[in-house]
Amino acid sequence: MKKFSLAVFVLLAVILMGGCMGNLNAKDDNPPINPKPLAQEVLENQTKEVSLYFLNDKSNSLTMEKRFIPKDADVLKQVVLELIKGPNEEYSRPIFPAGTRLLSIDMQEGTVFVNFSKEFLQEGDDEKIDKLRVAALVNALTDILGVNSVQILVEGNKVEQVGKCKIGLEPLKRIMVVGDVYYNPEKIKRLQERADFGKEAWRFDPLQVLRKEGGIIGLGEQDEIALKEEFSGKAVAEVVHDGKVYKVELIQPFGKGSNYIWLIHKVTPLFTPIPDTDPTKGETFIYGKVKAIDYEARVITIEREYQDARDLKNEVGPEIKVLPHAIIHFLAKVSYTPDSGVKYAEKDISLNRIKVGDELGIILTKDKEARAIIVSDPSLIPYEPNIKVLSPARNEAVSSPFKVIGKARVFEGGVNIRLIDNSGNVLNETFVQASNSAPSWGDFEAIVSYKPLKEPRNGLLQVFSISPQDGSIQNLVSIPLRLK
C-alpha cells in the first residue's frame, strides 16, 4: 500500500511538472506590455535628439530629419558632421557640395563660428537652392540651446557669398524661408499612415504641426504663433519672427476633419522691407504726430517731435507729401516681459489706416517727400507673467511640508523653487518640470519641506526660471509666507 501510494505520488508530480513546463514553453497569448521598449529606453539614456534640415527631392524647400547623437558629444560639431553625412531619408537631398569638410567650430557669446574647406563654396546653379543650403545650416545650429547666430567661414576667412546667395560678412540669425513648401506624394502617404497608427498624432493639429515641424520654414521656439483660421481642410496662422509678421498656410492633403494630417503649405511675408535712410542721397528721418490727413491728396500734416539732434536740424513740414509707392508699416506691440521688455512686430498697412493722433517715424527723400512711414502702436499691452503661483496664497500661514501649485510658460518647462526665511537663510531649494514648455502653458506641482522651527517666522517663497543664455534668474515670482 505504501509502495502504491508513493508511485502514485511520483506519477502525479511528473504530470504536474510536465504541465508547468508545458505552460512555460507555450506561447503566452497575453504577454505583459512594456510601456517603453528597452532599446528605446537605452537610446534615450545614452543619446540626445537633434533636428537636421536638408533639401527636399525637388530642391525647392527644406525637410526635417530627427537624428540621435551621443549624449556626451560636442553638439555643435556633431550636428555639422551629421549635415555633411547627408540625409537618411530617400525623399531628401544633401545641403553640402561633395568633398566639403569641417575644419573647426567654436562658439563665442552666442555666435557659432563654423569653418569649412573650400569645397563648401562650389557654385550652385540656382540662388534659391544656395539660400536654402545656408538656411538649413543656420537653422540647425540655432536650434541648439544658447546659439543666437552663425558666422560662416571658409578656410578661416569670412565670405560674402555662398554659391549665388549673398550673405554678407556679419553673423547670420535664424532664417525664415518664404514660398511654397513641397512634400513628395509618397512621403505624405507614409506620414498619414504613421499618424493613423498613433506614432505622430500631433500631425492632426495644425498648431502642433507648426510647433514641431516649423523648423523647415525657419520657425524657432521663441517665435509667436497664432492660429487665425481653420476651415474646409485649410488653416492660416500668423507668426512673428525676428520682429516681422508672416502668414503661414496649412492644408490637409487627403481630406477634411480630425482624421487627416496637416502639412505646412506656404509662407508669405506680410511686410515689405524698408531700406535704411541713406544720407548720401539726401534722405533724412523725422518723428511727428499726425494733426490732419488728406487721403486723396496723400498729404499728412504733422506736429514735429524733436527726439534727436538730426531730427532737430531737419527743416520740413508741417505738411508732407506721401509718395504713391511709399512703404507704410505698423509697429505692433506683441508681448511684454520684464526680462526683454516689449516685443514688436512689423507688417504692411495702407495710408488709410493712418489716423489723427498717430505717432510716426518718416523717411524723407531729398525733396522732403515720405518714401516710408512707421506707425507706432499706441496701445498699452498688459503684462502677463510667465509663472503663476496658485497655491500657497500671499501671506498664508504654512507648515512643513506644504504644496506649491502653479502654471508656467518657460523654456523647456523648467521651474525652480526656493524658500528663504526673514534672515535670508535658504530653507529649501527644488526643481520641477512643468507639463509643457514655452510658448505653451504647463502645470507644475512640488512639495516643499523645511526643518522644524523653534518659533514661527516670516518667509519668502521664490518661484523662477533660469535663462538659457546666461544662467540668470528670470520670471521671478515672490510670495511672502508665515512659516510655522
ABEGO torsion letter per residue (X at the ends): XAAAAAAAAAAAAAAAAAAAAAAAABBBABBBBBABBAAAAAAAAABBBBBBBBBBAAGABBBBBBBBBBAABBAAAAAAAAAAAEBABAABBBABBBGBBBABBBBBGGBBBBBBBAAAABBBABAAAAAAAAAAAAAAAAABBGBABBBBBBGGBBBABBEABBAEABBBBBBBBBEBBBBBAAAAAAAAAAAAAGABAAAABAAAAAAAAAAAAGBBAABBBBBABBBGGBBBBBBBBGGBBBBBBBBBAAEBEAABBBBBABBBBABBBBBBBBAAAGBBBBBBBBABBBAAAGBBBBBBBBABAAAAABBBOABBBBBAABBBBBBBBABBBAAAEBBBBBBBBBAAABBBGBBBBBBBBAAGBBABBBBBBABBBBBBBABBBAOBBBGBBBBOBBBBBBBBBBBGGBBBBBBBBAAGBBABBBBBBBABBOABBBBBBBBBBBBBBABBBBBBBBBBBBBAAAGBBBGBBBBBBBBX
